[in-house]
Amino acid sequence: MWHRARLCSTSKLRNFSTAVRQHIEDEGDWFYSSEWWGDQSDGHTVLRSTSDKGNGVVSVVAHHSSRPSEIHWPGMERWLQQRYAEMHPGSENNEKFRILGYQWRVLRFNDETRQSTAKIMAAYRESDPGSVFIMQQANCLAVPYLKSVLSVGLASIASCNYDLMNAVNGKKTMNILCIGHGGGSLPLFLASKIKGAVVHIVEIDPLVISASTQAMGFPHFSVMSPSGERVLSEPDPISEVFWKGVHERLFLFESDAEEFIQNANKIYDMVFVDAYDGDDIFPYKLRDPNSPFLKALKNRLNTEHGTVVVNLHSDSDVLDNVGSIPSPTMGRYVSGVCRAYKDVVAGNGRCGLGFTVSAPWVCNTSLAVCRGFRTDGGSLDRDKVLNTLISKSLEVENVMNLPFSCLQYIKRGFILAD
């Protein structure tokens, strides 16, 4: 969940970067936000229901997407046909697929808060034109704060000497926990880009889970039952075509985060926390230094390189004249959360640290805390930490073949916690 940036505390205007983008290869670039940023009258509602978990009215609104253009659709149709042939090598009929189009799907709480945004592809089989399937586009992260938490998280764990290359190639397992699901863009991106990633997702609201799987194209095979088994005993054939194993490394649990982490028995390499309710509030128990949640999280984090990234709303949405960077000082709310996570989760050891960065175009702050951070020379002063993160962010981009640069999400408003 995110807050949009404003020019001042009373302004209703959106503020966009004036930088010229000569080559836009990232379909989730903020350049395209004008397609889905409008109110509900600009799109059509595909799901709407009332939550009994504090999120109010939960809806999913569809908006037209200009990318990929129709000239690229035949290529995707051939890709689906080839994938189907791989999954069904003995089939006499080589199934053909047709693309209906691409849409943005926006998950909203109470018709106001944009909780998350994802891009979906709609397709059908020629042999069954009445059956339409939707597939969330795994490589598209549409909201800047998601790219921010991803960039700082991966650069941080790489700075702890974690072997990201072998995790990306599937030669080692990377255990990841995402607290808060939304439309599922972040866990799907991680599972798609990191072949060794096993991603556990915790979402308290069953309606949000239904919205993501029914209306936002998130793999339904990921949904877990209260007993810890998959709701579906096996994926349907089309899911196999779409995801080819990615869905088998996603585990979506309906649970309260505090209860889940207290009962968990897995050690996680990375944890992402992005949990806001229908009133746009980050629950106090997820940031209270004396809470059972933080104490349990400490014990569930890898002792050598464990990294936690938290999405926070900035203390202020008043921007500078450039329109991207909040106040360079850490406000009371962010500093309080930072202190709680750094002291409890990362610890006060020589290699434990915490820092924050500001996400561009929206008023969000990414907090990262990690264990085992390494710099040349050993000391963890601001410049050495930042230089290490910048260097590792470039490695992350290359290893994962990201459609965007991590650098702008590492440097922007960087503050090292005391």
Secondary structure, DSSP 8 states (H G I E B T S, - for coil): ---B-BSSTT-----------S----TT-GGGGGGT-S-GGGSEEEEEEE-SSS--EEEEEEEE---S-GGGHHHHHHHHHHHHHHH-TT-SS---EEEEEEEEEEEEETTTEEEEEEEEEEEEETTEEEEEEEEE-TT---SHHHHHHHHHHHHHHHTTT--HHHHHTTSS-EEEEEE--TT-HHHHHHHHH-TTEEEEEEES-HHHHHHHHHHS---GGGBB-TTSSBSSSS--HHHHHHHTTGGGGEEEEES-HHHHHHH----BSEEEE----TTS---GGGT-TTSHHHHHHHHTB-TTT-EEEEEEE-S--B--TTSS---SS--HHHHHHHHHHIIIII-SSTT-EEEEEE-TTBSEEEEEEESS---TTS---HHHHHHHHHHHHHHHHHHHT-SS-SHHHHHTT-EE--
